[in-house]
Amino acid sequence: MIGTSFGAEIGNSGESMTKDWQAVADAIAARLVELDMTQSELAQRADVALETVRELHHNLRTRRRSPRTLSVLSQTLGWSDDHLLNLAAGEPPGNRSAGEGHILAELASIRETLAGIGARLDSIEHRLP
């Protein structure tokens, strides 16, 4: 089922399970924007194939995914290791990781500092002959 919210998959014991891959795709998309990170950066940092990140990000080729893959992507995105696995299972993702709030605050501070530097550079540029 390409591009749908739910994809059937067969578990290790052979039972059919329904996964909410659209919730995973939505979470990844929002988080990439929040962290100003590209698919390529995520794939590289997580040591996961870029195609896997693309498939999950855009909810393509719904199929069974390794818990290890979902775990490492969750961690790389600053979530608890079971965040994406829980979303796929239709469960609440749980609390944000302990350091996540600090990281996001620091990122906001860095962005603010960069904006200030950019404004000062513009000012200097306008004063140059």
C-alpha positions in Angstrom: 0.0 0.0 0.0 2.0 3.0 -1.2 1.1 6.4 0.2 -1.6 5.3 2.6 -1.9 5.8 6.3 -1.8 2.2 7.3 0.2 -0.6 6.0 -0.2 -4.2 6.9 2.8 -6.1 7.9 3.5 -9.6 9.1 5.2 -9.9 12.4 7.7 -12.5 13.5 5.0 -14.9 14.7 3.1 -14.5 11.4 0.2 -12.4 12.7 -0.9 -9.5 10.7 -0.4 -6.1 12.3 -1.5 -2.7 11.2 1.1 0.1 11.4 0.4 3.9 11.3 3.2 4.9 8.9 1.5 8.2 8.2 2.0 9.2 11.8 5.7 8.3 11.5 6.0 10.3 8.3 4.3 13.3 9.8 6.5 13.2 12.9 9.7 12.9 10.9 8.6 15.8 8.5 7.7 18.1 11.4 10.9 17.2 13.3 13.2 17.8 10.3 11.7 21.3 9.9 12.0 21.9 13.6 15.7 20.9 13.6 16.4 22.5 10.2 17.8 19.2 9.1 17.6 17.5 5.7 16.9 13.9 4.8 20.5 13.5 3.8 21.8 14.9 7.1 19.4 12.6 9.0 20.5 9.5 7.0 24.2 10.3 7.5 23.9 11.0 11.2 21.8 7.9 11.8 23.9 5.8 9.5 20.8 4.7 7.7 20.2 4.5 3.9 18.9 7.8 2.4 16.2 5.8 0.6 15.0 4.4 3.9 14.7 8.0 5.3 12.9 9.1 2.2 10.4 6.2 2.3 9.6 6.9 6.0 9.5 10.7 5.5 7.1 10.5 2.6 5.2 7.3 3.7 6.3 5.3 0.6 6.7 1.6 0.4 5.0 0.7 3.7 6.6 -2.5 4.9 8.1 -4.0 8.0 10.9 -1.9 9.4 13.6 -2.9 11.7 13.1 -1.7 15.3 16.8 -0.8 15.2 16.2 1.5 12.3 13.3 3.2 13.9 15.2 3.4 17.2 18.3 5.0 15.7 16.2 7.5 13.7 14.3 8.4 16.9 17.5 9.0 18.8 19.1 11.0 16.0 16.0 13.2 15.9 16.4 13.8 19.7 13.6 11.6 20.8 13.5 8.5 23.1 14.6 5.4 21.2 11.0 4.0 21.1 9.4 7.2 19.8 8.8 6.2 16.2 8.1 2.6 17.1 5.3 3.7 19.4 3.9 6.1 16.8 3.9 3.3 14.2 2.1 1.1 16.7 -0.5 3.8 17.3 0.6 4.4 20.8 1.5 7.7 22.4 5.1 8.5 21.8 5.8 9.2 25.4 7.8 12.0 26.9 10.5 13.9 25.1 14.0 12.9 26.0 15.4 14.7 29.0 18.0 16.7 27.0 15.6 17.6 24.2 14.3 20.8 25.8 17.8 22.0 26.4 18.9 21.2 22.9 16.0 23.1 21.4 16.6 26.1 23.6 20.2 26.1 22.6 19.3 25.8 18.9 16.9 28.8 19.3 19.7 30.8 21.0 22.1 29.9 18.2 19.6 31.0 15.5 19.0 34.3 17.4 22.8 34.9 17.6 23.2 34.2 13.9 20.4 36.6 13.0 22.1 39.3 15.0 25.4 38.6 13.3 23.7 38.8 9.9 22.1 42.1 10.8 25.5 43.5 11.9 27.1 42.3 8.6 24.4 44.0 6.6 25.0 47.2 8.5 28.7 47.0 7.9 28.1 46.2 4.2 25.9 49.3 3.8 28.7 51.5 5.2 31.3 50.3 2.8 32.1 52.4 -0.3 
